[in-house]
Amino acid sequence: MALWGMVIDLDKCTACQACMVACKSENNVPFVGKGQAERGRVISWLDMVTETEEEYPEARTKFIPRPCMHCDKPPCVKVCPVYATYRNPEGIVAQIWDRCIGCRFCMAACPYNVKYFNWHQYRIPKTMERGLNPDVYVREWGVVEKCTFCSHRLLKARDRAAAERREMRADEYIPACVEACPSNAMYFGDLKDPESTVSALSRSPRAFHLLEDLGTEPKVTYLMEGERHALR
């Protein structure tokens, strides 16, 4: 059984945010509007974190794409009273929206701030209804939303392979953000396969994890910029 993971090369990332647009479009993530955004109620399963180094006039701003880390030891799973969020055997921290009661314990427990509460029944304009992805459930209000590594694509790839009576290849399952990245800064695959690109890059000397001292063991690995690595 595969163990899915992602690697993001910060040396290649141009912060174009194509991954964010692809994620919203693929997963029917609602646009909450200006009023809700001003109240901090933006819903974005994948956001772009800024990091500023040095001081003016030598200040440099870096951008870090941040999806759900899909931790091997996820604190969000431990606190959910109804088991709406769970870690499946393939390492994906999934969310059962119909089971979620909106208590938001998982949001408080997540150190990466990658879970979002759906405050209202956000309406999709009629002109955009045809753009909805029929493979993804449209969430009602009052539930927590999060990145799922586009797990519906995994199910579709697995069904296609079964219909063709063959084994599914790892490269048949690619999340929307990885597919949309124009600079090929994002990699996805089976971490258990030592010959896969994502497995090799996760063992690179440039590799690091966000807040890795917390012991959550995230499966999203970052590759630090070459210049920064050389100064270590």
Phi and psi restraints in degrees (value plus and minus 20) as a CYANA .aco file:
   2 ALA   PHI     -93.2   -53.2
   2 ALA   PSI     139.5   179.5
   3 LEU   PHI    -147.0  -107.0
   3 LEU   PSI      80.2   120.2
   4 TRP   PHI     -97.9   -57.9
   4 TRP   PSI     118.0   158.0
   5 GLY   PHI    -170.9  -130.9
   5 GLY   PSI     149.4   189.4
   6 MET   PHI    -152.6  -112.6
   6 MET   PSI     126.5   166.5
   7 VAL   PHI    -146.0  -106.0
   7 VAL   PSI     113.0   153.0
   8 ILE   PHI    -141.3  -101.3
   8 ILE   PSI      99.1   139.1
   9 ASP   PHI    -109.9   -69.9
   9 ASP   PSI      88.0   128.0
  10 LEU   PHI     -91.8   -51.8
  10 LEU   PSI     -35.4     4.6
  11 ASP   PHI     -92.6   -52.6
  11 ASP   PSI     -46.3    -6.3
  12 LYS   PHI    -116.9   -76.9
  12 LYS   PSI     -45.0    -5.0
  13 CYS   PHI     -85.0   -45.0
  13 CYS   PSI     108.8   148.8
  14 THR   PHI    -125.0   -85.0
  14 THR   PSI     -15.7    24.3
  15 ALA   PHI      39.2    79.2
  15 ALA   PSI      14.0    54.0
  16 CYS   PHI     -94.1   -54.1
  16 CYS   PSI     -38.5     1.5
  17 GLN   PHI      49.9    89.9
  17 GLN   PSI      -0.3    39.7
  18 ALA   PHI     -82.7   -42.7
  18 ALA   PSI     -53.6   -13.6
  19 CYS   PHI     -84.0   -44.0
  19 CYS   PSI     -58.3   -18.3
  20 MET   PHI     -87.0   -47.0
  20 MET   PSI     -62.6   -22.6
  21 VAL   PHI     -84.8   -44.8
  21 VAL   PSI     -63.2   -23.2
  22 ALA   PHI     -83.3   -43.3
  22 ALA   PSI     -60.0   -20.0
  23 CYS   PHI     -83.4   -43.4
  23 CYS   PSI     -65.7   -25.7
  24 LYS   PHI     -82.1   -42.1
  24 LYS   PSI     -63.9   -23.9
  25 SER   PHI     -89.0   -49.0
  25 SER   PSI     -62.7   -22.7
  26 GLU   PHI     -87.8   -47.8
  26 GLU   PSI     -56.8   -16.8
  27 ASN   PHI    -127.3   -87.3
  27 ASN   PSI      -5.6    34.4
  28 ASN   PHI      33.7    73.7
  28 ASN   PSI      22.0    62.0
  29 VAL   PHI     -95.6   -55.6
  29 VAL   PSI     106.5   146.5
  30 PRO   PHI     -94.1   -54.1
  30 PRO   PSI     130.0   170.0
  31 PHE   PHI    -113.0   -73.0
  31 PHE   PSI      97.8   137.8
  32 VAL   PHI    -102.8   -62.8
  32 VAL   PSI     -37.2     2.8
  33 GLY   PHI      75.6   115.6
  33 GLY   PSI     144.9   184.9
  34 LYS   PHI     -82.8   -42.8
  34 LYS   PSI     -63.4   -23.4
  35 GLY   PHI     -81.3   -41.3
  35 GLY   PSI     -66.3   -26.3
  36 GLN   PHI     -90.1   -50.1
  36 GLN   PSI     -53.4   -13.4
  37 ALA   PHI     -84.1   -44.1
  37 ALA   PSI     -58.6   -18.6
  38 GLU   PHI     -85.5   -45.5
  38 GLU   PSI     -41.3    -1.3
  39 ARG   PHI    -114.9   -74.9
  39 ARG   PSI      -9.8    30.2
  40 GLY   PHI      56.0    96.0
  40 GLY   PSI       5.2    45.2
  41 ARG   PHI    -127.2   -87.2
  41 ARG   PSI       9.5    49.5
  42 VAL   PHI     -86.8   -46.8
  42 VAL   PSI     120.8   160.8
  43 ILE   PHI    -132.9   -92.9
  43 ILE   PSI      95.3   135.3
  44 SER   PHI    -167.0  -127.0
  44 SER   PSI      85.0   125.0
  45 TRP   PHI     -82.5   -42.5
  45 TRP   PSI     -43.8    -3.8
  46 LEU   PHI    -153.5  -113.5
  46 LEU   PSI      98.9   138.9
  47 ASP   PHI    -139.9   -99.9
  47 ASP   PSI     154.4   194.4
  48 MET   PHI    -135.5   -95.5
  48 MET   PSI      93.7   133.7
  49 VAL   PHI    -111.3   -71.3
  49 VAL   PSI     116.9   156.9
  50 THR   PHI    -121.7   -81.7
  50 THR   PSI     122.7   162.7
  51 GLU   PHI    -153.0  -113.0
  51 GLU   PSI     104.1   144.1
  52 THR   PHI    -126.8   -86.8
  52 THR   PSI     107.8   147.8
  53 GLU   PHI    -133.6   -93.6
  53 GLU   PSI     134.5   174.5
  54 GLU   PHI      42.9    82.9
  54 GLU   PSI    -190.4  -150.4
  55 GLU   PHI    -149.6  -109.6
  55 GLU   PSI     141.9   181.9
  56 TYR   PHI     -77.6   -37.6
  56 TYR   PSI     116.6   156.6
  57 PRO   PHI    -114.6   -74.6
  57 PRO   PSI     -15.1    24.9
  58 GLU   PHI    -112.8   -72.8
  58 GLU   PSI      -9.7    30.3
  59 ALA   PHI     -82.3   -42.3
  59 ALA   PSI     119.3   159.3
  60 ARG   PHI    -147.8  -107.8
  60 ARG   PSI     112.0   152.0
  61 THR   PHI    -124.7   -84.7
  61 THR   PSI     106.9   146.9
  62 LYS   PHI    -133.1   -93.1
  62 LYS   PSI     132.7   172.7
  63 PHE   PHI    -138.5   -98.5
  63 PHE   PSI     114.0   154.0
  64 ILE   PHI    -144.4  -104.4
  64 ILE   PSI      90.3   130.3
  65 PRO   PHI     -83.4   -43.4
  65 PRO   PSI     114.4   154.4
  66 ARG   PHI    -151.8  -111.8
  66 ARG   PSI      74.7   114.7
  67 PRO   PHI    -107.4   -67.4
  67 PRO   PSI    -193.3  -153.3
  68 CYS   PHI     -82.8   -42.8
  68 CYS   PSI     119.5   159.5
  69 MET   PHI     -99.7   -59.7
  69 MET   PSI     -32.5     7.5
  70 HIS   PHI      26.2    66.2
  70 HIS   PSI      39.8    79.8
  71 CYS   PHI     -83.7   -43.7
  71 CYS   PSI     128.8   168.8
  72 ASP   PHI     -94.3   -54.3
  72 ASP   PSI     -45.3    -5.3
  73 LYS   PHI    -145.1  -105.1
  73 LYS   PSI      51.6    91.6
  74 PRO   PHI     -95.1   -55.1
  74 PRO   PSI     101.0   141.0
  75 PRO   PHI     -87.4   -47.4
  75 PRO   PSI     -44.5    -4.5
  76 CYS   PHI     -85.6   -45.6
  76 CYS   PSI     -54.5   -14.5
  77 VAL   PHI     -87.5   -47.5
  77 VAL   PSI     -57.0   -17.0
  78 LYS   PHI     -87.3   -47.3
  78 LYS   PSI     -46.7    -6.7
  79 VAL   PHI    -121.1   -81.1
  79 VAL   PSI     -28.1    11.9
  80 CYS   PHI     -92.4   -52.4
  80 CYS   PSI      99.1   139.1
  81 PRO   PHI     -95.7   -55.7
  81 PRO   PSI     -35.7     4.3
  82 VAL   PHI    -137.8   -97.8
  82 VAL   PSI     -10.0    30.0
  83 TYR   PHI      37.3    77.3
  83 TYR   PSI      19.5    59.5
  84 ALA   PHI     -97.5   -57.5
  84 ALA   PSI     -47.6    -7.6
  85 THR   PHI    -133.7   -93.7
  85 THR   PSI     114.3   154.3
  86 TYR   PHI    -172.8  -132.8
  86 TYR   PSI     142.1   182.1
  87 ARG   PHI    -124.5   -84.5
  87 ARG   PSI      99.3   139.3
  88 ASN   PHI    -103.8   -63.8
  88 ASN   PSI     150.5   190.5
  89 PRO   PHI     -80.5   -40.5
  89 PRO   PSI     -39.2     0.8
  90 GLU   PHI    -115.7   -75.7
  90 GLU   PSI      -7.3    32.7
  91 GLY   PHI      65.9   105.9
  91 GLY   PSI     -16.2    23.8
  92 ILE   PHI    -108.0   -68.0
  92 ILE   PSI     105.5   145.5
  93 VAL   PHI    -103.9   -63.9
  93 VAL   PSI      84.0   124.0
  94 ALA   PHI    -117.6   -77.6
  94 ALA   PSI     149.2   189.2
  95 GLN   PHI    -153.1  -113.1
  95 GLN   PSI     104.9   144.9
  96 ILE   PHI    -117.1   -77.1
  96 ILE   PSI      80.1   120.1
  97 TRP   PHI     -86.6   -46.6
  97 TRP   PSI     -56.3   -16.3
  98 ASP   PHI     -87.6   -47.6
  98 ASP   PSI     -38.8     1.2
  99 ARG   PHI    -113.8   -73.8
  99 ARG   PSI     -41.3    -1.3
 100 CYS   PHI     -84.5   -44.5
 100 CYS   PSI     113.6   153.6
 101 ILE   PHI    -125.1   -85.1
 101 ILE   PSI     -16.5    23.5
 102 GLY   PHI      53.3    93.3
 102 GLY   PSI       4.0    44.0
 103 CYS   PHI     -93.5   -53.5
 103 CYS   PSI     -42.7    -2.7
 104 ARG   PHI      47.2    87.2
 104 ARG   PSI       1.1    41.1
 105 PHE   PHI     -81.7   -41.7
 105 PHE   PSI     -57.7   -17.7
 106 CYS   PHI     -84.6   -44.6
 106 CYS   PSI     -55.3   -15.3
 107 MET   PHI     -85.2   -45.2
 107 MET   PSI     -59.3   -19.3
 108 ALA   PHI     -89.6   -49.6
 108 ALA   PSI     -51.6   -11.6
 109 ALA   PHI    -102.1   -62.1
 109 ALA   PSI     -44.8    -4.8
 110 CYS   PHI     -92.7   -52.7
 110 CYS   PSI      97.4   137.4
 111 PRO   PHI     -97.0   -57.0
 111 PRO   PSI     -29.2    10.8
 112 TYR   PHI    -118.2   -78.2
 112 TYR   PSI     -27.4    12.6
 113 ASN   PHI      36.9    76.9
 113 ASN   PSI      30.2    70.2
 114 VAL   PHI    -136.1   -96.1
 114 VAL   PSI      -5.4    34.6
 115 LYS   PHI    -132.0   -92.0
 115 LYS   PSI     125.1   165.1
 116 TYR   PHI    -152.5  -112.5
 116 TYR   PSI     118.1   158.1
 117 PHE   PHI    -114.7   -74.7
 117 PHE   PSI     112.7   152.7
 118 ASN   PHI    -108.4   -68.4
 118 ASN   PSI      77.5   117.5
 119 TRP   PHI     -92.7   -52.7
 119 TRP   PSI     -50.8   -10.8
 120 HIS   PHI    -157.7  -117.7
 120 HIS   PSI     152.1   192.1
 121 GLN   PHI    -106.3   -66.3
 121 GLN   PSI      67.0   107.0
 122 TYR   PHI     -93.0   -53.0
 122 TYR   PSI     106.9   146.9
 123 ARG   PHI    -110.0   -70.0
 123 ARG   PSI     115.7   155.7
 124 ILE   PHI    -106.0   -66.0
 124 ILE   PSI     106.9   146.9
 125 PRO   PHI     -76.0   -36.0
 125 PRO   PSI     124.4   164.4
 126 LYS   PHI     -77.7   -37.7
 126 LYS   PSI     -51.5   -11.5
 127 THR   PHI     -89.2   -49.2
 127 THR   PSI     -34.4     5.6
 128 MET   PHI    -130.9   -90.9
 128 MET   PSI     -20.2    19.8
 129 GLU   PHI     -82.1   -42.1
 129 GLU   PSI     -53.1   -13.1
 130 ARG   PHI     -92.2   -52.2
 130 ARG   PSI     -31.8     8.2
 131 GLY   PHI    -106.5   -66.5
 131 GLY   PSI     -24.9    15.1
 132 LEU   PHI     -88.6   -48.6
 132 LEU   PSI     123.8   163.8
 133 ASN   PHI    -105.4   -65.4
 133 ASN   PSI      95.6   135.6
 134 PRO   PHI     -88.6   -48.6
 134 PRO   PSI     -32.9     7.1
 135 ASP   PHI    -103.8   -63.8
 135 ASP   PSI     -28.2    11.8
 136 VAL   PHI    -139.4   -99.4
 136 VAL   PSI     110.5   150.5
 137 TYR   PHI     -84.1   -44.1
 137 TYR   PSI     114.4   154.4
 138 VAL   PHI    -107.4   -67.4
 138 VAL   PSI      95.9   135.9
 139 ARG   PHI     -93.2   -53.2
 139 ARG   PSI     123.6   163.6
 140 GLU   PHI    -100.2   -60.2
 140 GLU   PSI     153.3   193.3
 141 TRP   PHI     -94.9   -54.9
 141 TRP   PSI     136.8   176.8
 142 GLY   PHI      66.9   106.9
 142 GLY   PSI       1.2    41.2
 143 VAL   PHI    -146.5  -106.5
 143 VAL   PSI     143.0   183.0
 144 VAL   PHI    -112.5   -72.5
 144 VAL   PSI     113.1   153.1
 145 GLU   PHI    -132.8   -92.8
 145 GLU   PSI     132.4   172.4
 146 LYS   PHI    -182.3  -142.3
 146 LYS   PSI     145.5   185.5
 147 CYS   PHI     -83.8   -43.8
 147 CYS   PSI     118.4   158.4
 148 THR   PHI    -142.6  -102.6
 148 THR   PSI      -2.1    37.9
 149 PHE   PHI      37.6    77.6
 149 PHE   PSI       8.7    48.7
 150 CYS   PHI      30.0    70.0
 150 CYS   PSI      32.7    72.7
 151 SER   PHI     -83.0   -43.0
 151 SER   PSI     -39.6     0.4
 152 HIS   PHI     -84.6   -44.6
 152 HIS   PSI     -47.7    -7.7
 153 ARG   PHI     -89.5   -49.5
 153 ARG   PSI     -53.3   -13.3
 154 LEU   PHI     -83.8   -43.8
 154 LEU   PSI     -64.5   -24.5
 155 LEU   PHI     -82.9   -42.9
 155 LEU   PSI     -60.6   -20.6
 156 LYS   PHI     -86.6   -46.6
 156 LYS   PSI     -61.8   -21.8
 157 ALA   PHI     -85.6   -45.6
 157 ALA   PSI     -57.8   -17.8
 158 ARG   PHI     -88.7   -48.7
 158 ARG   PSI     -60.1   -20.1
 159 ASP   PHI     -86.2   -46.2
 159 ASP   PSI     -59.2   -19.2
 160 ARG   PHI     -83.5   -43.5
 160 ARG   PSI     -62.3   -22.3
 161 ALA   PHI     -85.6   -45.6
 161 ALA   PSI     -58.6   -18.6
 162 ALA   PHI     -85.8   -45.8
 162 ALA   PSI     -58.8   -18.8
 163 ALA   PHI     -86.0   -46.0
 163 ALA   PSI     -50.4   -10.4
 164 GLU   PHI    -112.7   -72.7
 164 GLU   PSI     -15.2    24.8
 165 ARG   PHI      36.5    76.5
 165 ARG   PSI      35.3    75.3
 166 ARG   PHI    -170.6  -130.6
 166 ARG   PSI     151.2   191.2
 167 GLU   PHI    -101.0   -61.0
 167 GLU   PSI     122.9   162.9
 168 MET   PHI     -92.8   -52.8
 168 MET   PSI     114.2   154.2
 169 ARG   PHI    -106.3   -66.3
 169 ARG   PSI     126.3   166.3
 170 ALA   PHI     -82.2   -42.2
 170 ALA   PSI     -52.0   -12.0
 171 ASP   PHI     -96.7   -56.7
 171 ASP   PSI     -22.4    17.6
 172 GLU   PHI    -102.1   -62.1
 172 GLU   PSI     -34.3     5.7
 173 TYR   PHI    -131.8   -91.8
 173 TYR   PSI      86.0   126.0
 174 ILE   PHI    -154.5  -114.5
 174 ILE   PSI     103.1   143.1
 175 PRO   PHI     -82.6   -42.6
 175 PRO   PSI     138.6   178.6
 176 ALA   PHI     -82.1   -42.1
 176 ALA   PSI     -58.1   -18.1
 177 CYS   PHI     -83.7   -43.7
 177 CYS   PSI     -60.3   -20.3
 178 VAL   PHI     -87.9   -47.9
 178 VAL   PSI     -61.6   -21.6
 179 GLU   PHI     -86.1   -46.1
 179 GLU   PSI     -52.0   -12.0
 180 ALA   PHI    -107.1   -67.1
 180 ALA   PSI     -34.1     5.9
 181 CYS   PHI     -84.6   -44.6
 181 CYS   PSI      95.3   135.3
 182 PRO   PHI     -94.1   -54.1
 182 PRO   PSI     -40.4    -0.4
 183 SER   PHI    -120.5   -80.5
 183 SER   PSI     -13.4    26.6
 184 ASN   PHI      33.7    73.7
 184 ASN   PSI      22.5    62.5
 185 ALA   PHI    -106.6   -66.6
 185 ALA   PSI     -30.6     9.4
 186 MET   PHI    -136.2   -96.2
 186 MET   PSI     115.3   155.3
 187 TYR   PHI    -145.6  -105.6
 187 TYR   PSI     127.4   167.4
 188 PHE   PHI    -164.2  -124.2
 188 PHE   PSI     124.0   164.0
 189 GLY   PHI     151.7   191.7
 189 GLY   PSI    -183.7  -143.7
 190 ASP   PHI    -109.9   -69.9
 190 ASP   PSI      95.6   135.6
 191 LEU   PHI     -91.6   -51.6
 191 LEU   PSI     -40.2    -0.2
 192 LYS   PHI     -97.3   -57.3
 192 LYS   PSI     -40.9    -0.9
 193 ASP   PHI    -104.1   -64.1
 193 ASP   PSI      89.0   129.0
 194 PRO   PHI     -84.7   -44.7
 194 PRO   PSI     -38.1     1.9
 195 GLU   PHI    -113.6   -73.6
 195 GLU   PSI     -24.4    15.6
 196 SER   PHI     -95.7   -55.7
 196 SER   PSI     132.2   172.2
 197 THR   PHI     -82.4   -42.4
 197 THR   PSI     -62.8   -22.8
 198 VAL   PHI     -86.8   -46.8
 198 VAL   PSI     -54.1   -14.1
 199 SER   PHI     -87.8   -47.8
 199 SER   PSI     -64.1   -24.1
 200 ALA   PHI     -85.0   -45.0
 200 ALA   PSI     -63.4   -23.4
 201 LEU   PHI     -88.1   -48.1
 201 LEU   PSI     -51.3   -11.3
 202 SER   PHI     -87.3   -47.3
 202 SER   PSI     -36.8     3.2
 203 ARG   PHI    -122.0   -82.0
 203 ARG   PSI     -11.5    28.5
 204 SER   PHI     -86.9   -46.9
 204 SER   PSI     130.1   170.1
 205 PRO   PHI     -81.0   -41.0
 205 PRO   PSI     -40.3    -0.3
 206 ARG   PHI    -105.3   -65.3
 206 ARG   PSI     -25.3    14.7
 207 ALA   PHI     -95.7   -55.7
 207 ALA   PSI     121.7   161.7
 208 PHE   PHI    -174.7  -134.7
 208 PHE   PSI     145.1   185.1
 209 HIS   PHI    -141.3  -101.3
 209 HIS   PSI     131.7   171.7
 210 LEU   PHI     -92.3   -52.3
 210 LEU   PSI     111.5   151.5
 211 LEU   PHI      30.2    70.2
 211 LEU   PSI      22.6    62.6
 212 GLU   PHI     -87.9   -47.9
 212 GLU   PSI     -38.8     1.2
 213 ASP   PHI     -87.7   -47.7
 213 ASP   PSI     -33.8     6.2
 214 LEU   PHI     -96.9   -56.9
 214 LEU   PSI     -35.1     4.9
 215 GLY   PHI      58.7    98.7
 215 GLY   PSI       0.6    40.6
 216 THR   PHI     -99.4   -59.4
 216 THR   PSI     -35.9     4.1
 217 GLU   PHI      34.8    74.8
 217 GLU   PSI      44.2    84.2
 218 PRO   PHI     -87.4   -47.4
 218 PRO   PSI     130.8   170.8
 219 LYS   PHI    -122.1   -82.1
 219 LYS   PSI      -8.7    31.3
 220 VAL   PHI    -123.3   -83.3
 220 VAL   PSI      95.0   135.0
 221 THR   PHI    -126.8   -86.8
 221 THR   PSI     120.6   160.6
 222 TYR   PHI    -130.2   -90.2
 222 TYR   PSI     126.0   166.0
 223 LEU   PHI    -127.1   -87.1
 223 LEU   PSI      96.6   136.6
 224 MET   PHI     -88.1   -48.1
 224 MET   PSI     138.3   178.3
 225 GLU   PHI     -82.0   -42.0
 225 GLU   PSI     125.6   165.6
 226 GLY   PHI     -77.5   -37.5
 226 GLY   PSI     -62.4   -22.4
 227 GLU   PHI     -82.9   -42.9
 227 GLU   PSI     -61.7   -21.7
 228 ARG   PHI     -87.9   -47.9
 228 ARG   PSI     -57.4   -17.4
 229 HIS   PHI     -86.4   -46.4
 229 HIS   PSI     -57.4   -17.4
 230 ALA   PHI     -85.4   -45.4
 230 ALA   PSI     -45.1    -5.1
 231 LEU   PHI    -104.8   -64.8
 231 LEU   PSI     -27.9    12.1
